[in-house]
């Protein structure tokens, strides 16, 4: 039983630092995605593929090879928002554990893999598998938060 309790109580400062690091890494991924989108848009405008005027209101006017980068950025404001809420809630009520740390870092790894796949080779089936893995990890984070909260483990 001591081992299980230690998942919530051992090295609290380091645990918090690593949990916050996971949040910061996800933010860095988002910034990287914005940079990829900007690079694609500027490149297309310079090449004459698109008129800069289409960016007055982004929509279907973008060619598919550029629209993928718009979707790449939009993806960072979908399931990652839930990630931020879950992690920040756990930190705020003091129930994060080493399980939280491992799952948070694993989630960020899958989000990075997903973003790189989308901005790179863009194999949709491979990207979907990566996405499904990230959602599984997110569901485990939700479960871990719920259990920790109900039993107020670590608080």
N, C-alpha and C positions, 0 to 999 in steps of 0.2 A: 504494500500500500504506500510505503514511503516513496518508491520510485514513481508511482502515478502522481502523487502530490507534488513531487519535485518538478514534474513537467510544467507546473504553474508557478512554483516558488523559486526554483533555482536561477541564479544570476539574473535578477529582475532588470537591472540596468542594461545589460547586454541584450537581453531578450527584447526590450523596448527599442533599443538602438537598431537592431536588425529588422524589427517589424517596420520601423519608420524608413529604414533603408529600402525595404521592398516597395513602399509607397513612392519614394523618390525615384527608384529605378523605373517604375511604371510611368511616372511623369516624364522621365528622360526618353522613354520609348515614344510617348506622345509627341514630344518636341522633335524627335528624329522623324516621325511620320510627317509632321508639318514641313520639315525641311525637304523631305522627298517629294511632297506635293508641290512645294514652291519650285523646286528644281525642275520638275516635269512641266509645270505651267510656263515658267520663264523660257525653258528650252523650246517648247512648242510655239510660244509667241515669237521668239527670235527666228525660228525656222519658218515662220509664216503659216504654220499648220492651223493656228487659231488666231483670232483677233483678240487683243486684250479686252475689247469691249464686252466679250461674252462673260467676263467676270464681274460685271455690274450686278448680275443676279445669277448665281451658279445654278445650273440645272442640267437638262439633257443636251444642251448645246455643246458640251465638252465631248470630244472624241473619246471612245472607249479606253484607249491607251492612256488617257489623262484622267478620265473619270475614276479609274481604279484607285488613283492616289487620293481623290476626294473621298472615296469610300474608306480608304485606309485610315484617314484622319477621323472620319465619322465613327468608325469601329472603336476608336479610343474613348468614345463617349457613350458606349453601350454597356457591355458587361463590366468594364473597368470601374464604372461608377458604383456598381454594387460592391466591387472589391474594396473601394475606398470607404464606403459606408460600413461594411462589415469590419474592416480593420480598425477604423477610427472609433466605432462603437465599442469594440473589445478593449481598445486602449483607454477610452473614456471611463468605462466602468471597471477597469482593472481586472479583466478576466482573460487576457491573452496568455497563451502558453507557448511552449516550444513547438507544439503541434501547429499553432498559428504561424510561427516563424517559418517552419519548413513548408507548410502549404502556401503561404504568401510568396515565398521565393519561387516555389514551383509554379504557381500561377503566373508570376512575372516571366519566368522562363518560357512558358507556353505562349504568352502574349507576344514576347519578342520573336519567338519562332513563327508565330502566325503573321506578324507584321513583315518579317523578312521574306516569308514565302509570298505574301501578297505583293510586296514591292519588287520581288525578284522573279523567280520562275513562274509564279502564279499558277501552280498546279492546283486546281480547285478541289480535287478529291483529297490531296495531301493537306491542303489548308483546312478543309472541313474536319479531318481527323484531329488536327492540332487544336482547332476550335473546340471540338467535343471534349478533348482532354482538359482544356482550360475550364470549361463549364463544369466538368466533374470535380475538379479541384475547388472551384467556387462553391459548389454544393457541399463539399466536405467542410469548407470554411464556415458556411452557414450552420451546418450541423454542429461543428465544434463550438461556435459562438453560442448556439442555443443551449447545448449541454452545459457549457461553462457558466452561462447566465442563470439557468434554472437552479443549478447546484451552487452558484456563486463561488466556483472553484477559483482560488487565487486571490479573491477579493478580501 
